[in-house]
Amino acid sequence: MAMRHGEVADNIQEIMRKNGVDVVTFTWPDFYKVSDRERIKVEFQTDLALSLKALGLLICYGAVVVLVAKDFGFARVKV
């Protein structure tokens, strides 16, 4: 059975913690593995974004990768 959005959010947070990173990119095939799904609907993407937000994480769904980053200024630049 596919993982629920909260479980996927916890899984992603744990991956980031274990690797000591502030941002992670998954290729879509890897994201399917992380989420234990064969298809990902828009509703799941929305629910996952809310679960990640509760953990202080942001998610962006691109054409090639899915990016998850901590919601704080970890790579600031002067403008």
N, C-alpha and C positions, 0 to 999 in steps of 0.2 A: 504494500500500500504506500502511496506517495506521502511524503512528509507534509505536515501542515506548515503554513507560512511562519509561524512562531518558531517551529523547530528548525526550519531552514535559516532563519535569522540567527538563532543561537549557534548553529553549525558554522555559519560564516564568521560570526564574532569569535568563535573558538579558533578557527583557521587563522584569522588575523592575529589573535593573541599568541598562538603557538609560533607564528613566524615573526612576531615582533614588528609588524608593519602597520602603517597608518592608512594605507590604501592597497587594494588588491584588484586585479583584473582577471576575470574568468573568460575564456573563450566560451561561446555558446554551448559547445559539446560538454565542456567542463562544468558549466553552470547547471546543465541538465543533470549531471552526475551528483553535484553538490546538493541539488534540490530533490534528487531521487524521483525525477519526473521524465516522461517522454514528450510531453507537450506542456507549454506554459501559457495560460490564458491571461488576458489583460486584467481580469479580476484578481488573479493570484499575484500578478506584478504589483498591483495597487495595495493589496493586503500585506505583501512582503515589505513594501516601502514603509508602510505604517509600523510594522513590527520592528524594522531596522531603526526607524526614527526614534522609537521608544528606547533603543539601546545606544542612541547617539551616533547612528551611522546613516549615511546617505547612499542611495543607489541610483545608477544611471544605466539605462538599457540602450546600448549602441547597436549598430548593424553587425559588428564583428565581436565586440566584447561587452561584458557586463562589468561595470566598475562599482566598487563599494569603497567608501572612504569615511574616515572619522569626521564628525561634524565639529572641527575646530581648525584654527589656523596653523597647521603643521608645516606648510611649505610656503610661507609668506614671501612676497617679493615687494620691492619698492616700486611705487607707481608715480 
